[in-house]
Every structure is written in C-alpha cells, then in structure tokens.
C-alpha cells in the first residue's frame, strides 16, 4: 500500500470528513488504485507528443468557445434576486464548518 492510514485520515480531516475505520480502509484501497493508475500513465513515452495549450486550439470553425467581449457587470441586486436568504449585499448561508 502506498498510503498509510494516518495519511488517509489527514486528507479526510482536511476535507472535514469523519470516516469510520471501514471507510478509511476502503478509501486507502481506492486511493492506492488511483496512484497505481497514475504510475502506469507516467510510464508512457510522451516525448513525441506535442504539448497543447488548449484542446480546441486548432479547431477554428468547430470551436465551441464564445467570443470574448466586454459586458456590463451583474449588479448586486440582480445577483441576489433569487437568493433564498441575503442581507447587507451578501448571500447568507447556514454554517457548514464547525471545529
């Protein structure tokens, strides 16, 4: 195994997840599978592959990106119009992180 139980618990703590021992074991296995797959990808010879800055850089008429153009910004009032709860010009949400 590439990852230790402490490393999995550390990542879970960063994500504010409380995992059971069974979940830690399953995540450890799943993350090891992902890292093994990445190791296999790293073995591929990509020396003859030209780097790409953008997937559609050569597409021209088939490009699906819209033209960049200047637009007036959305005002606070319009942005908050459908918010379930707002105040003082901000979205209000329930507290989600407790430590």
ChimeraX commands (.cxc) that place a marker at each C-alpha (Angstrom):
marker #1 position 0.00,0.00,0.00 radius 0.5
marker #1 position 1.26,3.44,-0.95 radius 0.5
marker #1 position -0.76,5.39,1.61 radius 0.5
marker #1 position -0.81,4.95,5.35 radius 0.5
marker #1 position -3.93,5.07,7.46 radius 0.5
marker #1 position -2.66,8.34,9.01 radius 0.5
marker #1 position -2.33,9.93,5.56 radius 0.5
marker #1 position -5.91,8.96,4.65 radius 0.5
marker #1 position -7.18,10.31,7.98 radius 0.5
marker #1 position -5.18,13.50,7.40 radius 0.5
marker #1 position -6.76,14.04,3.99 radius 0.5
marker #1 position -10.19,13.29,5.45 radius 0.5
marker #1 position -9.54,15.83,8.20 radius 0.5
marker #1 position -8.57,18.47,5.64 radius 0.5
marker #1 position -11.86,17.78,3.84 radius 0.5
marker #1 position -13.69,17.93,7.18 radius 0.5
marker #1 position -14.87,14.32,6.80 radius 0.5
marker #1 position -15.43,11.96,9.70 radius 0.5
marker #1 position -14.64,8.47,8.38 radius 0.5
marker #1 position -15.24,5.16,10.12 radius 0.5
marker #1 position -12.46,2.58,10.25 radius 0.5
marker #1 position -14.14,0.67,7.40 radius 0.5
marker #1 position -14.35,3.83,5.28 radius 0.5
marker #1 position -10.68,4.61,5.95 radius 0.5
marker #1 position -9.71,1.12,4.77 radius 0.5
marker #1 position -11.89,1.44,1.64 radius 0.5
marker #1 position -10.55,4.93,0.84 radius 0.5
marker #1 position -6.99,3.75,1.38 radius 0.5
marker #1 position -7.57,0.95,-1.14 radius 0.5
marker #1 position -9.32,3.25,-3.64 radius 0.5
marker #1 position -6.63,5.94,-3.40 radius 0.5
marker #1 position -3.92,3.29,-3.83 radius 0.5
marker #1 position -5.66,2.12,-7.02 radius 0.5
marker #1 position -5.70,5.71,-8.31 radius 0.5
marker #1 position -2.00,6.21,-7.52 radius 0.5
marker #1 position -1.14,2.89,-9.21 radius 0.5
marker #1 position -3.01,4.02,-12.33 radius 0.5
marker #1 position -1.15,7.34,-12.31 radius 0.5
marker #1 position 2.15,5.45,-12.03 radius 0.5
marker #1 position 1.19,3.46,-15.15 radius 0.5
marker #1 position 0.37,6.69,-17.01 radius 0.5
marker #1 position 3.75,8.12,-16.00 radius 0.5
marker #1 position 5.46,5.15,-17.69 radius 0.5
marker #1 position 4.12,6.19,-21.11 radius 0.5
marker #1 position 6.61,7.76,-23.54 radius 0.5
marker #1 position 5.18,11.16,-24.45 radius 0.5
marker #1 position 8.37,12.60,-25.91 radius 0.5
marker #1 position 6.87,12.65,-29.42 radius 0.5
marker #1 position 3.61,14.28,-28.34 radius 0.5
marker #1 position 3.42,17.99,-28.99 radius 0.5
marker #1 position 2.21,19.95,-25.96 radius 0.5
marker #1 position -1.23,21.55,-26.24 radius 0.5
marker #1 position -2.20,24.79,-24.57 radius 0.5
marker #1 position -5.90,24.29,-25.28 radius 0.5
marker #1 position -7.89,21.35,-26.59 radius 0.5
marker #1 position -9.63,23.41,-29.29 radius 0.5
marker #1 position -6.60,25.49,-30.31 radius 0.5
marker #1 position -6.63,24.08,-33.86 radius 0.5
marker #1 position -10.42,23.76,-34.30 radius 0.5
marker #1 position -11.26,27.17,-35.86 radius 0.5
marker #1 position -14.86,26.88,-37.23 radius 0.5
marker #1 position -15.67,23.93,-34.96 radius 0.5
marker #1 position -14.53,25.72,-31.82 radius 0.5
marker #1 position -17.25,25.91,-29.19 radius 0.5
marker #1 position -15.80,28.80,-27.23 radius 0.5
marker #1 position -17.68,32.07,-27.39 radius 0.5
marker #1 position -16.03,35.28,-28.47 radius 0.5
marker #1 position -14.60,37.33,-25.63 radius 0.5
marker #1 position -16.40,40.63,-25.33 radius 0.5
marker #1 position -16.89,43.28,-22.72 radius 0.5
marker #1 position -20.24,43.28,-20.91 radius 0.5
marker #1 position -21.63,45.32,-18.05 radius 0.5
marker #1 position -21.27,43.51,-14.72 radius 0.5
marker #1 position -24.25,41.94,-12.96 radius 0.5
marker #1 position -25.24,44.23,-10.12 radius 0.5
marker #1 position -25.60,43.11,-6.52 radius 0.5
marker #1 position -29.38,43.47,-6.62 radius 0.5
marker #1 position -29.72,41.25,-9.71 radius 0.5
marker #1 position -27.24,38.68,-8.36 radius 0.5
marker #1 position -29.15,38.37,-5.07 radius 0.5
marker #1 position -32.64,38.49,-6.63 radius 0.5
marker #1 position -33.24,34.72,-6.38 radius 0.5
marker #1 position -31.19,34.06,-3.26 radius 0.5
marker #1 position -33.19,32.21,-0.60 radius 0.5
marker #1 position -31.55,34.39,2.07 radius 0.5
marker #1 position -29.49,37.55,1.71 radius 0.5
marker #1 position -28.54,40.61,3.71 radius 0.5
marker #1 position -26.19,43.59,3.54 radius 0.5
marker #1 position -25.48,42.82,-0.11 radius 0.5
marker #1 position -24.30,39.23,0.52 radius 0.5
marker #1 position -25.63,35.69,0.21 radius 0.5
marker #1 position -26.40,34.22,3.63 radius 0.5
marker #1 position -25.86,30.51,4.11 radius 0.5
marker #1 position -26.04,28.13,7.07 radius 0.5
marker #1 position -22.78,27.45,8.90 radius 0.5
marker #1 position -21.16,24.33,7.43 radius 0.5
marker #1 position -17.79,24.15,9.18 radius 0.5
marker #1 position -17.69,23.58,12.89 radius 0.5
marker #1 position -14.48,22.92,14.79 radius 0.5
marker link #1:1,2 radius 0.2
marker link #1:2,3 radius 0.2
marker link #1:3,4 radius 0.2
marker link #1:4,5 radius 0.2
marker link #1:5,6 radius 0.2
marker link #1:6,7 radius 0.2
marker link #1:7,8 radius 0.2
marker link #1:8,9 radius 0.2
marker link #1:9,10 radius 0.2
marker link #1:10,11 radius 0.2
marker link #1:11,12 radius 0.2
marker link #1:12,13 radius 0.2
marker link #1:13,14 radius 0.2
marker link #1:14,15 radius 0.2
marker link #1:15,16 radius 0.2
marker link #1:16,17 radius 0.2
marker link #1:17,18 radius 0.2
marker link #1:18,19 radius 0.2
marker link #1:19,20 radius 0.2
marker link #1:20,21 radius 0.2
marker link #1:21,22 radius 0.2
marker link #1:22,23 radius 0.2
marker link #1:23,24 radius 0.2
marker link #1:24,25 radius 0.2
marker link #1:25,26 radius 0.2
marker link #1:26,27 radius 0.2
marker link #1:27,28 radius 0.2
marker link #1:28,29 radius 0.2
marker link #1:29,30 radius 0.2
marker link #1:30,31 radius 0.2
marker link #1:31,32 radius 0.2
marker link #1:32,33 radius 0.2
marker link #1:33,34 radius 0.2
marker link #1:34,35 radius 0.2
marker link #1:35,36 radius 0.2
marker link #1:36,37 radius 0.2
marker link #1:37,38 radius 0.2
marker link #1:38,39 radius 0.2
marker link #1:39,40 radius 0.2
marker link #1:40,41 radius 0.2
marker link #1:41,42 radius 0.2
marker link #1:42,43 radius 0.2
marker link #1:43,44 radius 0.2
marker link #1:44,45 radius 0.2
marker link #1:45,46 radius 0.2
marker link #1:46,47 radius 0.2
marker link #1:47,48 radius 0.2
marker link #1:48,49 radius 0.2
marker link #1:49,50 radius 0.2
marker link #1:50,51 radius 0.2
marker link #1:51,52 radius 0.2
marker link #1:52,53 radius 0.2
marker link #1:53,54 radius 0.2
marker link #1:54,55 radius 0.2
marker link #1:55,56 radius 0.2
marker link #1:56,57 radius 0.2
marker link #1:57,58 radius 0.2
marker link #1:58,59 radius 0.2
marker link #1:59,60 radius 0.2
marker link #1:60,61 radius 0.2
marker link #1:61,62 radius 0.2
marker link #1:62,63 radius 0.2
marker link #1:63,64 radius 0.2
marker link #1:64,65 radius 0.2
marker link #1:65,66 radius 0.2
marker link #1:66,67 radius 0.2
marker link #1:67,68 radius 0.2
marker link #1:68,69 radius 0.2
marker link #1:69,70 radius 0.2
marker link #1:70,71 radius 0.2
marker link #1:71,72 radius 0.2
marker link #1:72,73 radius 0.2
marker link #1:73,74 radius 0.2
marker link #1:74,75 radius 0.2
marker link #1:75,76 radius 0.2
marker link #1:76,77 radius 0.2
marker link #1:77,78 radius 0.2
marker link #1:78,79 radius 0.2
marker link #1:79,80 radius 0.2
marker link #1:80,81 radius 0.2
marker link #1:81,82 radius 0.2
marker link #1:82,83 radius 0.2
marker link #1:83,84 radius 0.2
marker link #1:84,85 radius 0.2
marker link #1:85,86 radius 0.2
marker link #1:86,87 radius 0.2
marker link #1:87,88 radius 0.2
marker link #1:88,89 radius 0.2
marker link #1:89,90 radius 0.2
marker link #1:90,91 radius 0.2
marker link #1:91,92 radius 0.2
marker link #1:92,93 radius 0.2
marker link #1:93,94 radius 0.2
marker link #1:94,95 radius 0.2
marker link #1:95,96 radius 0.2
marker link #1:96,97 radius 0.2
marker link #1:97,98 radius 0.2
marker link #1:98,99 radius 0.2
view
